[in-house]
Amino acid sequence: MTTTTGAAPPPTQNRPVMLARGFLTGGVTGVSLAAVVVGIVLGSVPLIVGGACLLAVYVLIRYLAGMPRRAREAAVPPCMALAMIESREAVRGEASDMPVRFDLTVAPDDAPAYRVEFTQDINVAYLPDYRPRGILVVQYPPDRPLKVRIVKRPTPEWEERVAAARLDSAPGPARASDPAEGAGATAVGFLGLLLGAALVVLLFRADLFRADLFGEDGTSTARPPVSASGTSSAFTITVSSVTGTVALGSGQSFLDDGRLGGSVATLARGEDRQRALTVTVQERLLTVVFAPTSTPAASRIDLESLPYDRVPALVQEAMTTLGVGTLSTWQLTADRLTGTVVLRVSVTGSEGTAYLEADGQGKVVRRVSAGG
């Protein structure tokens, strides 16, 4: 039996509705994800829970809205038709069942033939049975003729029809079985996702800005650099959320009487004085590293407790008693990473590097001379 297929308009789909649904899905997804991320940044549990619940509720609504259609499709037997393979292409994968993209001419008994393109998993062992120009049986819902699926085990009656059938190709191009997977719907969905995320960020931009500029206690954590100068000398102070530095001008030293303690006081005031992680001092450069709020209190230094008046004597002792020869540089580091305050003075000279360690009161507890 030869069936001649004439030109017929392809089955129609409500594409505007599909595009609108894709945009809505993308928008809700963008809003939900952005709400969760913004909630994490702001530490807002209601915002995190609200974003997650919004997506869950939307998925539930989509599922419930589709139940009547699925019930109708389950109640109505699918339409059966003969079809001819125009082309096939394995999409990807090395598993036993691989996705194969088919281009078929479908020839219903009571309607003009049409072309459709879809993807269906086919076992590799049976792939040679689906050759171009081959005839097979397909089924689809009565109201959705583009949703075509290959019937892998047709009844004997349909097998007889397949053996006797001869089909002509329907005019192309083939229509996708699920237009929502097209590039247009994907682009619209992605646009909705971006707009939804941008909406959340704009709504909470003020809170995000404040969270970036201020800490949990409301004090500023992003202080701009400050500089000051005198009539006979100059120094520069720079303070940020994580470090503070003081750079002295030429002819000055942190070994000068009262210079070090006064400089530290300019870098840390109030609670900042109890959240230092390390203090590093060189001839004309002071650096204080502030600990994040999550750092255990046992690792922080109380800047008010350091023995600043003992630093010049410690540096002098390291320079003259540890055998470094002609001095080139010195550095003092104070930290509490081991649980107790440790002051380490390292000196480098013509004979090598040496150091000494002192406790929180400035008492020397260890000496390591140059060369060992």
Summary of the structure (lengths in Angstrom):
residues: 372
radius of gyration: 38.4
end to end distance: 101.0
largest distance: 110.9
contacts: 1087
relative contact order: 0.09
helix: 38%
strand: 29%
